[in-house]
Amino acid sequence: MILRHIVMWKFKEGPDKEENIETFRKGLLSLTDCVPGILSMQFGKQMKENDRNCDAVLLMDFADETALRNYLQHPEHKKVSAFCKSIRESRHAVDFWVEERE
């Protein structure tokens, strides 16, 4: 089994919104190089404007809860997270176990 971590965000409107999302995306993706325990990471952006939908989603897989906890507590993740807090309106997350198919 793998632990899946999904996070979705709605970002603040403004002239820098797209640039902020791209900066955030690059920061998140850079974490795969410095945070051990990440099995996979995907970042996706909403295809078209829709007030009811989130703007972006992150899907990550970890081997176990310790790996997820280490990721969340890693200093580089905290830097990226602090930037996100400054540009977002809302955040939603869920962590769940996924059975691997043979």
PAPA-94425 format. One record per residue: x, y, z of N, C-alpha, C in turn; residue number from 1; residue in three letters. Coordinates in Angstrom, 2 decimals, always signed. Layout:
! residues N
- X,Y,Z,X,Y,Z,X,Y,Z,NUM,ALA;
...
***
This chain:
! residues 102
- +0.85,-1.18,+0.00,+0.00,+0.00,+0.00,+0.90,+1.25,+0.00,1,MET;
- +0.39,+2.27,-0.63,+1.08,+3.56,-0.63,+0.15,+4.61,-0.03,2,ILE;
- +0.75,+5.65,+0.53,-0.01,+6.74,+1.12,-0.10,+7.87,+0.10,3,LEU;
- -1.31,+8.23,-0.30,-1.51,+9.30,-1.27,-1.90,+10.58,-0.52,4,ARG;
- -1.27,+11.67,-0.90,-1.48,+13.00,-0.32,-1.98,+13.90,-1.45,5,HIS;
- -3.20,+14.40,-1.31,-3.77,+15.28,-2.34,-4.11,+16.62,-1.69,6,ILE;
- -3.68,+17.68,-2.35,-3.96,+19.04,-1.88,-4.49,+19.85,-3.05,7,VAL;
- -5.54,+20.65,-2.78,-6.10,+21.54,-3.81,-6.14,+22.95,-3.25,8,MET;
- -5.91,+23.92,-4.14,-5.88,+25.33,-3.73,-6.72,+26.19,-4.64,9,TRP;
- -7.25,+27.23,-4.06,-7.84,+28.36,-4.78,-6.93,+29.53,-4.46,10,LYS;
- -6.40,+30.19,-5.51,-5.45,+31.27,-5.31,-6.12,+32.64,-5.42,11,PHE;
- -5.51,+33.62,-4.76,-6.03,+34.99,-4.76,-5.99,+35.54,-6.18,12,LYS;
- -7.05,+36.24,-6.52,-7.10,+36.91,-7.83,-6.17,+38.12,-7.82,13,GLU;
- -5.65,+38.45,-8.98,-4.79,+39.62,-9.11,-3.91,+39.48,-10.33,14,GLY;
- -3.19,+40.55,-10.66,-2.37,+40.55,-11.88,-1.21,+39.55,-11.83,15,PRO;
- -0.79,+39.14,-10.62,+0.33,+38.22,-10.48,-0.11,+36.77,-10.25,16,ASP;
- -1.39,+36.50,-10.36,-1.90,+35.16,-10.03,-1.18,+34.06,-10.81,17,LYS;
- -1.10,+34.16,-12.12,-0.48,+33.11,-12.93,+1.00,+32.97,-12.62,18,GLU;
- +1.69,+34.08,-12.45,+3.11,+34.05,-12.10,+3.32,+33.41,-10.73,19,GLU;
- +2.45,+33.75,-9.77,+2.55,+33.17,-8.43,+2.33,+31.65,-8.46,20,ASN;
- +1.36,+31.20,-9.24,+1.10,+29.76,-9.34,+2.31,+29.06,-9.95,21,ILE;
- +2.91,+29.65,-10.97,+4.07,+29.03,-11.60,+5.26,+28.99,-10.64,22,GLU;
- +5.49,+30.05,-9.89,+6.56,+30.07,-8.89,+6.33,+28.98,-7.85,23,THR;
- +5.09,+28.87,-7.40,+4.72,+27.86,-6.42,+4.93,+26.46,-6.99,24,PHE;
- +4.49,+26.24,-8.22,+4.64,+24.93,-8.88,+6.12,+24.53,-8.94,25,ARG;
- +6.96,+25.44,-9.38,+8.40,+25.15,-9.47,+8.99,+24.84,-8.10,26,LYS;
- +8.55,+25.57,-7.08,+9.03,+25.32,-5.73,+8.64,+23.94,-5.24,27,GLY;
- +7.39,+23.56,-5.49,+6.94,+22.23,-5.09,+7.74,+21.14,-5.80,28,LEU;
- +7.86,+21.25,-7.12,+8.55,+20.22,-7.89,+10.02,+20.10,-7.50,29,LEU;
- +10.63,+21.19,-7.05,+12.04,+21.14,-6.63,+12.22,+20.30,-5.36,30,SER;
- +11.14,+20.10,-4.62,+11.24,+19.33,-3.37,+11.58,+17.87,-3.61,31,LEU;
- +11.29,+17.35,-4.80,+11.61,+15.94,-5.08,+13.12,+15.72,-5.06,32,THR;
- +13.91,+16.78,-5.26,+15.36,+16.66,-5.27,+15.97,+16.75,-3.87,33,ASP;
- +15.24,+17.30,-2.91,+15.85,+17.52,-1.60,+15.11,+16.86,-0.43,34,CYS;
- +13.91,+16.35,-0.66,+13.17,+15.72,+0.43,+13.10,+14.21,+0.17,35,VAL;
- +13.72,+13.42,+1.03,+13.65,+11.97,+0.83,+12.26,+11.43,+1.11,36,PRO;
- +11.93,+10.31,+0.48,+10.68,+9.63,+0.78,+9.53,+9.91,-0.16,37,GLY;
- +9.72,+10.84,-1.11,+8.67,+11.13,-2.08,+8.75,+10.07,-3.18,38,ILE;
- +7.69,+9.30,-3.34,+7.66,+8.28,-4.39,+7.26,+8.88,-5.74,39,LEU;
- +6.30,+9.81,-5.71,+5.89,+10.50,-6.93,+5.21,+11.81,-6.58,40,SER;
- +5.25,+12.74,-7.54,+4.61,+14.04,-7.35,+4.09,+14.52,-8.70,41,MET;
- +2.83,+14.97,-8.69,+2.23,+15.57,-9.89,+1.51,+16.84,-9.47,42,GLN;
- +1.68,+17.89,-10.27,+1.00,+19.17,-10.04,+0.17,+19.46,-11.28,43,PHE;
- -1.10,+19.78,-11.08,-1.96,+20.10,-12.21,-2.70,+21.40,-11.96,44,GLY;
- -2.90,+22.14,-13.05,-3.61,+23.41,-12.99,-4.95,+23.28,-13.68,45,LYS;
- -5.98,+23.88,-13.11,-7.32,+23.87,-13.68,-7.26,+24.31,-15.15,46,GLN;
- -7.93,+23.58,-16.02,-7.84,+23.84,-17.46,-8.49,+25.15,-17.88,47,MET;
- -9.63,+25.49,-17.30,-10.27,+26.76,-17.64,-10.89,+27.37,-16.40,48,LYS;
- -11.02,+28.68,-16.42,-11.56,+29.40,-15.27,-12.94,+28.88,-14.89,49,GLU;
- -13.11,+28.65,-13.62,-14.38,+28.20,-13.08,-14.39,+28.57,-11.61,50,ASN;
- -15.27,+29.47,-11.22,-15.30,+29.96,-9.84,-15.55,+28.86,-8.82,51,ASP;
- -16.19,+27.78,-9.24,-16.52,+26.70,-8.30,-15.38,+25.72,-8.10,52,ARG;
- -14.43,+25.68,-9.03,-13.33,+24.72,-8.96,-12.10,+25.33,-8.31,53,ASN;
- -11.24,+24.46,-7.82,-9.94,+24.90,-7.33,-9.07,+25.26,-8.54,54,CYS;
- -8.01,+26.02,-8.28,-7.10,+26.43,-9.35,-6.02,+25.40,-9.65,55,ASP;
- -5.63,+24.63,-8.63,-4.54,+23.68,-8.82,-4.67,+22.52,-7.84,56,ALA;
- -4.00,+21.42,-8.20,-4.02,+20.23,-7.37,-2.62,+19.61,-7.34,57,VAL;
- -2.30,+19.00,-6.21,-1.05,+18.28,-6.03,-1.37,+16.85,-5.63,58,LEU;
- -0.78,+15.89,-6.32,-0.91,+14.48,-5.97,+0.48,+13.94,-5.65,59,LEU;
- +0.62,+13.38,-4.46,+1.90,+12.83,-4.05,+1.70,+11.45,-3.46,60,MET;
- +2.70,+10.60,-3.64,+2.69,+9.27,-3.05,+3.90,+9.11,-2.15,61,ASP;
- +3.64,+8.47,-1.00,+4.68,+8.19,-0.01,+4.58,+6.73,+0.41,62,PHE;
- +5.69,+6.19,+0.87,+5.71,+4.79,+1.30,+4.95,+4.59,+2.60,63,ALA;
- +4.95,+5.62,+3.46,+4.31,+5.46,+4.77,+4.08,+6.84,+5.40,64,ASP;
- +3.48,+6.82,+6.59,+3.15,+8.06,+7.29,+4.40,+8.81,+7.73,65,GLU;
- +5.45,+8.10,+8.04,+6.70,+8.75,+8.44,+7.26,+9.58,+7.29,66,THR;
- +7.23,+9.04,+6.09,+7.73,+9.79,+4.92,+6.89,+11.04,+4.68,67,ALA;
- +5.57,+10.94,+4.82,+4.71,+12.12,+4.67,+5.02,+13.14,+5.75,68,LEU;
- +5.14,+12.69,+6.98,+5.43,+13.61,+8.10,+6.77,+14.30,+7.88,69,ARG;
- +7.79,+13.55,+7.43,+9.10,+14.14,+7.17,+9.02,+15.20,+6.07,70,ASN;
- +8.23,+14.93,+5.04,+8.01,+15.91,+3.97,+7.38,+17.19,+4.53,71,TYR;
- +6.31,+17.03,+5.31,+5.59,+18.18,+5.84,+6.46,+19.01,+6.78,72,LEU;
- +7.40,+18.37,+7.47,+8.25,+19.07,+8.44,+9.58,+19.53,+7.86,73,GLN;
- +9.86,+19.17,+6.61,+11.14,+19.52,+6.00,+11.23,+21.04,+5.83,74,HIS;
- +12.39,+21.64,+6.16,+12.54,+23.10,+6.05,+12.25,+23.66,+4.65,75,PRO;
- +12.62,+22.93,+3.60,+12.35,+23.42,+2.24,+10.85,+23.39,+1.94,76,GLU;
- +10.15,+22.38,+2.43,+8.69,+22.36,+2.26,+8.06,+23.52,+3.01,77,HIS;
- +8.55,+23.81,+4.18,+7.98,+24.91,+4.97,+8.14,+26.25,+4.25,78,LYS;
- +9.25,+26.43,+3.52,+9.45,+27.66,+2.74,+8.42,+27.76,+1.62,79,LYS;
- +8.24,+26.67,+0.89,+7.26,+26.65,-0.21,+5.85,+26.85,+0.34,80,VAL;
- +5.56,+26.22,+1.46,+4.25,+26.34,+2.09,+3.98,+27.77,+2.55,81,SER;
- +4.98,+28.42,+3.09,+4.81,+29.82,+3.53,+4.47,+30.72,+2.35,82,ALA;
- +5.14,+30.50,+1.21,+4.82,+31.28,+0.02,+3.38,+31.01,-0.40,83,PHE;
- +2.99,+29.74,-0.39,+1.62,+29.38,-0.78,+0.60,+30.09,+0.10,84,CYS;
- +0.84,+30.11,+1.40,-0.10,+30.76,+2.32,-0.30,+32.23,+1.97,85,LYS;
- +0.73,+32.85,+1.41,+0.65,+34.27,+1.08,-0.14,+34.53,-0.21,86,SER;
- -0.34,+33.50,-1.04,-0.99,+33.71,-2.34,-2.33,+32.98,-2.48,87,ILE;
- -2.71,+32.20,-1.49,-3.93,+31.40,-1.63,-5.11,+31.98,-0.88,88,ARG;
- -6.30,+31.61,-1.37,-7.54,+31.91,-0.66,-7.94,+30.75,+0.22,89,GLU;
- -7.80,+29.54,-0.33,-8.22,+28.36,+0.43,-7.37,+27.16,+0.06,90,SER;
- -7.42,+26.16,+0.94,-6.67,+24.91,+0.76,-7.53,+23.77,+1.26,91,ARG;
- -7.50,+22.66,+0.53,-8.21,+21.44,+0.92,-7.25,+20.28,+0.73,92,HIS;
- -7.27,+19.32,+1.64,-6.35,+18.20,+1.53,-7.00,+16.92,+2.02,93,ALA;
- -6.46,+15.81,+1.53,-6.87,+14.49,+2.00,-5.67,+13.55,+1.85,94,VAL;
- -5.50,+12.68,+2.83,-4.47,+11.64,+2.81,-5.19,+10.31,+2.93,95,ASP;
- -4.81,+9.34,+2.08,-5.46,+8.04,+2.15,-4.56,+6.95,+1.61,96,PHE;
- -4.84,+5.73,+2.03,-4.07,+4.57,+1.60,-4.62,+4.05,+0.27,97,TRP;
- -3.71,+3.71,-0.63,-4.07,+3.18,-1.94,-3.45,+1.79,-2.05,98,VAL;
- -4.28,+0.83,-2.41,-3.75,-0.51,-2.63,-3.07,-0.55,-3.99,99,GLU;
- -1.86,-1.08,-4.01,-1.15,-1.22,-5.28,-1.69,-2.44,-6.01,100,GLU;
- -1.92,-2.29,-7.29,-2.40,-3.40,-8.11,-1.24,-4.21,-8.61,101,ARG;
- -1.45,-5.49,-8.69,-0.38,-6.37,-9.18,-0.49,-6.55,-10.67,102,GLU;
***
